[in-house]
Amino acid sequence: MKDAFGAPQSMLVLGGTSEIALATARRLIARRTRTVWLAGRPSPALETAAADLRVLGADVRTVAFDALDPDAHETALGKVFAEGDIDLVLLAFGVLGDQSRDENEPGSAVRVAQTNYTGAVSSGLVCARALQAQGHGSLVVLSSVAGERARRANFIYGSSKAGLDAFAQGLGDALYGTGVHVMVVRPGFVRTRMTTGLPEAPLATTPEAVATAIETGLRRRSETVWVPGALRVVMSALRHVPRAVFRRLPI
Amino acid sequence: MPADTVSVTGWGRTAPTTALLIRPRSYEEAAAAVRECGPRGGIPRGLGRAYGDAAQNAGGAVFDMTGLDRVHAIDADGGTVLCDAGVSLHRLMEVLLPLGWFVPVTPGTRYVTVGGAIGADIHGKNHHVSGSFARHVLSFELLTADGEIRTVSHGTPLFDATAGGMGLTGVILTATVRLQPVATSLMSVDTERATDLDDLMARLTATDHRYRYSVAWIDLLARGASMGRSVLTRGDHAPLEALAERTRARRAPLEFRPGRLPAAPAWMPEGLLGRTTVGLFNELWYRKAPRARSGELQRISTFFHPLDGVPHWNRVYGRGGFVQYQFVVGYGQEDALRRIVHRISQRRCPSFLAVLKRFGEGDPGWLSFPMPGWTLALDIPANLPGLDGFLDELDEEVTAAAGRVYLAKDSRLRPELLSAMYPRLGDFRALREELDPRSVFTSDLSRRLGL
């Protein structure tokens, strides 16, 4: 159960090697979290991530999960919920893709869309139903500022995040009043493996900062969290910039 | 029977979860609800005054017992009452005071049910003399997980597991309670001020035994030399002679007339109770109290239940809700108490309802809270930054001093500390395992702490 401050005792990470998710897990283990499920494709990286969290004193288990195999989501995640209540589901998987290659290879562009959007729709719905049955819990969805307005530089990734973001908002409204809380997290440029080698955008942030924002959002039962918070203002201005101007902006 | 899916919280309004609220109107309906409540179980609920998650059950059932509220029999000579568990102490006072009887123990609110009073084994300002509520319960009827109704007498293991057992042994249906005789419905109250914590502890230690009821309001925002300054109010039921001749009170000495103000509005701005407002309130409250006054006549509602006059007062903390922290440390652990009070006052926690009192002998309930020693209760807005870590640190102090926190008020304790605080937790778990192997009786509290 979550305590009065929204600190979860158990969590399930979809995308168990995500740096943001692991930073969040470390932070929550320092508070109340004692049980962590890391769902991801079986790999040495997943086992290393689990071992690193075990050192902090949590009971960490891994479960095979592939965003690109939605037919298996029901079984894989059902197994986790059958073991006990999950107070927090962190939907953290996603791929950036390679914009210039993806524009030329529709097949690889579709993989980005299927991972980031279709995979999230399927696993998100499976988790939402399980959370609803237990009458409590939070579903935290890692969206992105890239989904807020499509940019020339990464519109394939951005459009998949836009779909995910809209899905998560709608799901949050659908679950309002059921005891389940859905929180959409929109980080800006985060310095991780995913963004290594890319030119850094203004207001760049770290996985630790995103983890802090998630913990605060859980405490406040927020519906939307921007990281850093200043992006909320920046994006609400950018949203209204005319297309003709927007496409020429150096962003 | 009526049932709705609703969002449920405790009085502190933190951590809402959703459950099916079932309102049984007869013992048969209650038994049916227990038998049919599904894999996530159920938990009885009274008037929802437990601060934390004791009467919530996410995804399962919550049995609202307030529909079962008949007073069955009053023995006006022997001083006992047999009533349903859903009867409130308020109702009992209305019924019993005209007959010259009072409830044996009342907490700071009349709006608790008899079932809740047993389940939390509540205490009041008379604990140092009278012990907790269950000490005055002769027997009760308990609906257990198998759907059977058992009569449970004082002094049996099932009684001691249920007294303070937070509803996890079963649903109490009726109880027989021994009452306290009174000559009037007024209180004779002595008030004095204590200039700091040591002064307060000295006064309480020296003279508490002279009063049936005793409590100290303590200003936790005061720092330095006045740290722990407080107002002591102590007294007893006024005898008939204390009421002046030819007054309304003398003509109707047992009349019960609690006042009631308008309710707090449903929406309150956040941060209304910050350090400035609470600091001002505390300053005024301390200054307005007389340095010393004795024999003042007060109504029962004024002396015991000042907050009951404002329905939904818990809303003043805004949407974020509040956390109540109550702990006890034994006699001989005064240094731990001083350290904790010091830390709270250094931290500038805006608490305007902080109360210190002395407990008497402990009670036999396995998870009963009181033990001989000092107990401090305070409430704090839940959105105060860093409050979670701070209270964890206080828990460490309390545990190191062999003390404990009160489960009826808890919403955030670390489960690891529980067995140190409650040494009979093992017995409780074993009895529950035997009586209720499928954990039919489950609450958010029991899930969170692994009770």
Contacts between the chains, C-beta under 8 A, distances in Angstrom:
chain1	res1	chain2	res2	distance
A	1	B	15	7.5
A	1	B	17	7.9
A	1	B	53	6.9
A	1	B	58	7.2
A	1	B	444	5.0
A	1	B	447	4.9
A	1	B	448	3.8
A	2	B	15	5.6
A	3	B	15	6.7
A	3	B	388	7.5
A	3	B	411	6.2
A	3	B	412	4.1
A	3	B	448	6.7
A	4	B	12	6.6
A	4	B	14	3.7
A	4	B	15	5.4
A	4	B	52	6.8
A	4	B	321	7.3
A	4	B	323	5.3
A	4	B	382	5.6
A	4	B	411	3.7
A	4	B	412	4.7
A	5	B	14	7.6
A	5	B	382	6.7
A	5	B	387	7.2
A	5	B	388	4.3
A	5	B	412	6.2
A	6	B	15	7.4
A	7	B	388	6.6
A	7	B	412	7.9
A	9	B	415	8.0
A	9	B	448	6.8
A	31	B	388	7.0
A	32	B	414	7.1
A	85	B	58	7.7
A	85	B	447	6.7
A	133	B	59	5.8
A	134	B	40	7.3
A	134	B	58	5.9
A	134	B	59	4.3
A	135	B	17	5.2
A	135	B	18	4.2
A	135	B	19	5.9
A	135	B	40	7.4
A	135	B	57	7.8
A	135	B	58	3.6
A	135	B	59	3.1
A	135	B	60	7.0
A	136	B	17	4.0
A	136	B	18	6.9
A	136	B	58	3.9
A	136	B	59	6.9
A	136	B	444	7.6
A	177	B	7	6.5
A	177	B	18	7.5
A	178	B	18	5.5
A	179	B	7	6.2
A	179	B	16	6.6
A	179	B	17	4.8
A	179	B	18	3.1
A	179	B	19	8.0
A	179	B	58	6.1
A	179	B	59	7.5
A	180	B	18	7.9
A	219	B	383	7.7
A	220	B	320	7.7
A	220	B	383	7.5
